[in-house]
Amino acid sequence: MIDREFHLTDHDLYQRVFELTAQIPRGRVGTYGDIARALGDVIASRAVGQILSADLTRPFEVPCHRVIYSDGRTGWYMGMGRGEERKREMLRSEGVPMAEGKVLGLDKVRFNGYHGEAILSRMAEGQRELARSVSQEGDATRFLRIAGLDVAYDGDRAFSAMVTVDREGEVLDECHAQCQVSFPYVPTYLGFREMRPYSLVLGDGRRDTLYLVDGHGRAHPRRAGVACQFGVVHDVACAGVAKSLLTGKLENDTLRLDGEEVGRVIDLAGRSRAVSIGHRVDLGSLCRLLRALPQDPIHLAHLACGRARRER
């Protein structure tokens, strides 16, 4: 059974990174990849670096100067592109051997005794479980209402919008919401950043509406991108409409992953888009519907959430 609350929770990755970093003792170092692996997936290495190098208010003392690159380079400290020499001096003062901006004998001073939940592993398993619940059946051309959803950000403040149009492209409705998110962008885990902002504009959802999410659905390494999360968790018809590919091999206009067709690249109101199933629609009828739309509902939502961000 799908743990709906788990998929809707704003999981605080900042706090988890801080807690892991605080475990590194004086005179030892860890790498951004080490922290990411302790979180459950090395793909989060860049996000770990962004969190630790940002000038943020921390809830407790976090020795972020003890986290470096895997090749021994120290990297930044308290701000993008800043504080390298200060970071090196702090490490030297703790007895970490340094030369030419690198930690010497990294294997001898590298800490690997992290403890805590590998949250990304749990998320990945949640995605695989959710993928088994995705329905790839349903005639998309029966929908007379098509809603586009998008999110804009000011730092980690999310501004979401949903714009609903009819088959002629006339706007029927527009909804907005905003909230703080504590989960930065991590490739293949976008749903855990954006499910809450999207859900705030959805309300109760409508069975007579097809929802288009700015992101991928089945065209995802675990067959469960944000569009699948949105569709299955809320039990609505949904599709992913993305600006670029995340995975798979494109053969003409067909996107395949491990031999399976997981999406197509189509023209949507003059823009090339990667389309994949989210839930309760089949890919063929979905593409026919989208090709016939005179307006791109996601682009309208993009403009709407951008306006909301600027007004703030």
CORPEDA-V266507 format. One record per residue. RES is the residue in three letters. PSI is psi in whole degrees, -180 to 180 (NA if undefined). Layout:
# CORPEDA-V266507
[[RES/PSI] [RES/PSI]]
This chain:
# CORPEDA-V266507
[[MET/135] [ILE/129] [ASP/88] [ARG/-44] [GLU/-37] [PHE/-40] [HIS/-20] [LEU/-10] [THR/141] [ASP/90] [HIS/125] [ASP/92] [LEU/-28] [TYR/-50] [GLN/-42] [ARG/-40] [VAL/-42] [PHE/-43] [GLU/-40] [LEU/-43] [THR/-36] [ALA/-15] [GLN/-13] [ILE/119] [PRO/164] [ARG/137] [GLY/2] [ARG/164] [VAL/160] [GLY/172] [THR/163] [TYR/-38] [GLY/-35] [ASP/-45] [ILE/-43] [ALA/-42] [ARG/-37] [ALA/-29] [LEU/-21] [GLY/-6] [ASP/121] [VAL/-16] [ILE/-16] [ALA/7] [SER/-45] [ARG/-41] [ALA/-39] [VAL/-45] [GLY/-41] [GLN/-40] [ILE/-46] [LEU/-25] [SER/-11] [ALA/148] [ASP/84] [LEU/155] [THR/124] [ARG/144] [PRO/-15] [PHE/174] [GLU/123] [VAL/115] [PRO/65] [CYS/-16] [HIS/-13] [ARG/3] [VAL/125] [ILE/-179] [TYR/159] [SER/-17] [ASP/7] [GLY/-13] [ARG/145] [THR/-36] [GLY/-167] [TRP/172] [TYR/120] [MET/45] [GLY/140] [MET/125] [GLY/13] [ARG/163] [GLY/17] [GLU/-48] [GLU/-37] [ARG/-41] [LYS/-42] [ARG/-41] [GLU/-39] [MET/-41] [LEU/-42] [ARG/-41] [SER/-21] [GLU/5] [GLY/11] [VAL/122] [PRO/133] [MET/150] [ALA/130] [GLU/42] [GLY/11] [LYS/154] [VAL/129] [LEU/146] [GLY/51] [LEU/-41] [ASP/-29] [LYS/-27] [VAL/4] [ARG/130] [PHE/136] [ASN/25] [GLY/40] [TYR/147] [HIS/148] [GLY/165] [GLU/133] [ALA/80] [ILE/-35] [LEU/-33] [SER/-42] [ARG/-39] [MET/-43] [ALA/-41] [GLU/-38] [GLY/-37] [GLN/-44] [ARG/-39] [GLU/-44] [LEU/-36] [ALA/-31] [ARG/-14] [SER/-3] [VAL/128] [SER/128] [GLN/29] [GLU/149] [GLY/132] [ASP/108] [ALA/-25] [THR/-8] [ARG/-16] [PHE/131] [LEU/-13] [ARG/128] [ILE/122] [ALA/130] [GLY/137] [LEU/140] [ASP/163] [VAL/136] [ALA/155] [TYR/144] [ASP/96] [GLY/-121] [ASP/19] [ARG/119] [ALA/134] [PHE/106] [SER/153] [ALA/148] [MET/124] [VAL/124] [THR/132] [VAL/164] [ASP/-175] [ARG/-19] [GLU/0] [GLY/4] [GLU/135] [VAL/126] [LEU/-32] [ASP/154] [GLU/128] [CYS/149] [HIS/155] [ALA/163] [GLN/152] [CYS/163] [GLN/139] [VAL/147] [SER/18] [PHE/105] [PRO/172] [TYR/125] [VAL/123] [PRO/136] [THR/-1] [TYR/25] [LEU/-35] [GLY/-33] [PHE/-10] [ARG/-36] [GLU/-7] [MET/-43] [ARG/-49] [PRO/-41] [TYR/-42] [SER/-30] [LEU/-34] [VAL/-17] [LEU/-39] [GLY/-134] [ASP/-14] [GLY/154] [ARG/137] [ARG/-14] [ASP/12] [THR/138] [LEU/125] [TYR/129] [LEU/121] [VAL/138] [ASP/89] [GLY/-171] [HIS/159] [GLY/-105] [ARG/-19] [ALA/66] [HIS/145] [PRO/-32] [ARG/15] [ARG/28] [ALA/69] [GLY/-174] [VAL/-34] [ALA/-35] [CYS/-43] [GLN/-48] [PHE/-47] [GLY/-48] [VAL/-46] [VAL/-40] [HIS/-4] [ASP/53] [VAL/159] [ALA/130] [CYS/152] [ALA/152] [GLY/132] [VAL/107] [ALA/156] [LYS/-23] [SER/167] [LEU/147] [LEU/-39] [THR/173] [GLY/178] [LYS/129] [LEU/121] [GLU/106] [ASN/-115] [ASP/11] [THR/130] [LEU/123] [ARG/145] [LEU/117] [ASP/39] [GLY/-11] [GLU/137] [GLU/117] [VAL/-5] [GLY/175] [ARG/153] [VAL/122] [ILE/169] [ASP/120] [LEU/105] [ALA/43] [GLY/4] [ARG/137] [SER/127] [ARG/143] [ALA/117] [VAL/135] [SER/160] [ILE/138] [GLY/-55] [HIS/142] [ARG/26] [VAL/155] [ASP/154] [LEU/-38] [GLY/-52] [SER/-32] [LEU/-47] [CYS/-38] [ARG/-43] [LEU/-48] [LEU/-38] [ARG/-27] [ALA/-10] [LEU/132] [PRO/-18] [GLN/151] [ASP/109] [PRO/-31] [ILE/-37] [HIS/-39] [LEU/-40] [ALA/-37] [HIS/-45] [LEU/-39] [ALA/-45] [CYS/-27] [GLY/-40] [ARG/-43] [ALA/-40] [ARG/-43] [ARG/-38] [GLU/-33] [ARG/NA]]
